[in-house]
């Protein structure tokens, strides 16, 4: 069969894109290739499940526009399809006086992005929202929630298939050949012929793009592992909903925070350390070729040279539980190492350019026969239906 569009990657962005395309053009033959045996096995299935509000992102950026739009689409989808979710609100807390200007900056940014109800709160009000939290200043952001994104992705998959879409599991892409009239994708389970490729391969988006394009993408995907602890059941009362620190403006990471999860439990984390393989969920995971690809990239070398102290601190938190606990105690002094048990880990596909820029915004690159989603980290899960609108628009112009 010759497919009109083949989407590589069965995460939340890939399935949302398939759903959008089949909704608009039901006559098209569309398939999703996924190397695992089910959807949402990597970034989508290993995050905290936060429905992000759009507080942090530069006004007018792709993240700002798609997060707000995606938030509303996601909430509507969950309501219409009876997917459990909660709009819990969250607090963003400054623990040092020098963080107050950045906290004020975040509030102004949230207002510019159209958030409803975001406001500065007193320490007394902070205690009403989160009784065990401490700080010198705080924001309350009501437009934040929790959901199980794996469950959301499975719902996208079900609707996509109901519209005539096809999901092919255990199809790992090994090679792609442009034969002018069509593209042949060689997978671990046989060949696929297609007119257009949409590359939503996440951690492997750069590798997949290199199979198809003569000119390499201007970025390298660098894997950063985020490690979590869970709070013991008997101590979960320390956190009512979501507690975030003021993030470091130099990094596209939000810092260690507390998240009550829709699927149960309270997570604390994550840190952000370089993973030694693309899917390096454990500290011991190592792949020599993938490690060398990362550390020999000029951009990562520049990042390391500039921010090595910050990186060292992240590794200390990774290997020394008491250091991780200290970071958490800045927000909740009563928490102890004994309250924490090992949780899961996720690996973020972070695009890094040659000049040492860690791409903060979403990034999509279009070529003659392909659309490459080259940077879609958090809040991509929240934003997925909105990002999919853009991807499908670009792809449908090619068929």
Rosetta blueprint (number, residue, H / E / L):
1 X L
2 X E
3 X E
4 X E
5 X E
6 X E
7 X E
8 X E
9 X L
10 X L
11 X L
12 X H
13 X H
14 X H
15 X H
16 X H
17 X H
18 X H
19 X H
20 X H
21 X H
22 X H
23 X H
24 X H
25 X L
26 X L
27 X L
28 X L
29 X L
30 X E
31 X E
32 X E
33 X E
34 X L
35 X L
36 X L
37 X L
38 X L
39 X L
40 X L
41 X L
42 X L
43 X L
44 X H
45 X H
46 X H
47 X L
48 X L
49 X L
50 X E
51 X E
52 X L
53 X L
54 X L
55 X L
56 X L
57 X L
58 X L
59 X L
60 X L
61 X L
62 X H
63 X H
64 X H
65 X H
66 X H
67 X H
68 X H
69 X H
70 X H
71 X H
72 X H
73 X H
74 X H
75 X H
76 X H
77 X H
78 X H
79 X H
80 X H
81 X L
82 X L
83 X L
84 X L
85 X E
86 X E
87 X E
88 X L
89 X L
90 X E
91 X E
92 X E
93 X E
94 X E
95 X L
96 X L
97 X H
98 X H
99 X H
100 X H
101 X H
102 X H
103 X H
104 X H
105 X H
106 X H
107 X H
108 X H
109 X H
110 X H
111 X H
112 X H
113 X L
114 X L
115 X L
116 X L
117 X L
118 X L
119 X E
120 X E
121 X E
122 X L
123 X H
124 X H
125 X H
126 X H
127 X H
128 X H
129 X H
130 X L
131 X L
132 X L
133 X L
134 X L
135 X L
136 X L
137 X E
138 X E
139 X E
140 X E
141 X E
142 X L
143 X L
144 X L
145 X E
146 X E
147 X E
148 X L
149 X H
150 X H
151 X H
152 X H
153 X H
154 X H
155 X H
156 X H
157 X H
158 X H
159 X H
160 X H
161 X H
162 X H
163 X L
164 X L
165 X L
166 X E
167 X E
168 X E
169 X L
170 X L
171 X L
172 X L
173 X E
174 X E
175 X E
176 X E
177 X E
178 X E
179 X L
180 X L
181 X L
182 X L
183 X E
184 X E
185 X E
186 X E
187 X E
188 X L
189 X L
190 X E
191 X E
192 X E
193 X E
194 X E
195 X E
196 X E
197 X E
198 X E
199 X E
200 X L
201 X L
202 X H
203 X H
204 X H
205 X H
206 X H
207 X H
208 X H
209 X H
210 X H
211 X H
212 X H
213 X L
214 X L
215 X L
216 X L
217 X L
218 X L
219 X E
220 X E
221 X E
222 X E
223 X E
224 X E
225 X E
226 X E
227 X E
228 X E
229 X E
230 X E
231 X E
232 X L
233 X H
234 X H
235 X H
236 X H
237 X H
238 X H
239 X L
240 X L
241 X L
242 X E
243 X E
244 X E
245 X E
246 X L
247 X L
248 X L
249 X L
250 X L
251 X L
252 X L
253 X L
254 X L
255 X L
256 X L
257 X E
258 X E
259 X E
260 X E
261 X L
262 X L
263 X L
264 X L
265 X L
266 X E
267 X E
268 X E
269 X E
270 X L
271 X L
272 X L
273 X E
274 X E
275 X L
276 X L
277 X L
278 X L
279 X L
280 X L
281 X L
282 X L
283 X L
284 X L
285 X L
286 X L
287 X L
288 X H
289 X H
290 X H
291 X H
292 X H
293 X H
294 X H
295 X H
296 X L
297 X L
298 X H
299 X H
300 X H
301 X H
302 X H
303 X H
304 X H
305 X H
306 X H
307 X H
308 X H
309 X H
310 X H
311 X H
312 X H
313 X H
314 X H
315 X H
316 X H
317 X H
318 X H
319 X H
320 X L
321 X H
322 X H
323 X H
324 X H
325 X H
326 X H
327 X H
328 X H
329 X H
330 X L
331 X L
332 X L
333 X L
334 X L
335 X L
336 X L
337 X H
338 X H
339 X H
340 X E
341 X E
342 X E
343 X E
344 X E
345 X E
346 X E
347 X E
348 X E
349 X E
350 X E
351 X E
352 X E
353 X E
354 X L
355 X L
356 X L
357 X L
358 X E
359 X L
360 X L
361 X L
362 X L
363 X E
364 X E
365 X E
366 X E
367 X L
368 X L
369 X L
370 X E
371 X E
372 X E
373 X E
374 X E
375 X E
376 X L
377 X L
378 X L
379 X L
380 X H
381 X H
382 X H
383 X H
384 X H
385 X H
386 X H
387 X H
388 X H
389 X H
390 X H
391 X H
392 X H
393 X H
394 X H
395 X H
396 X H
397 X L
398 X L
399 X L
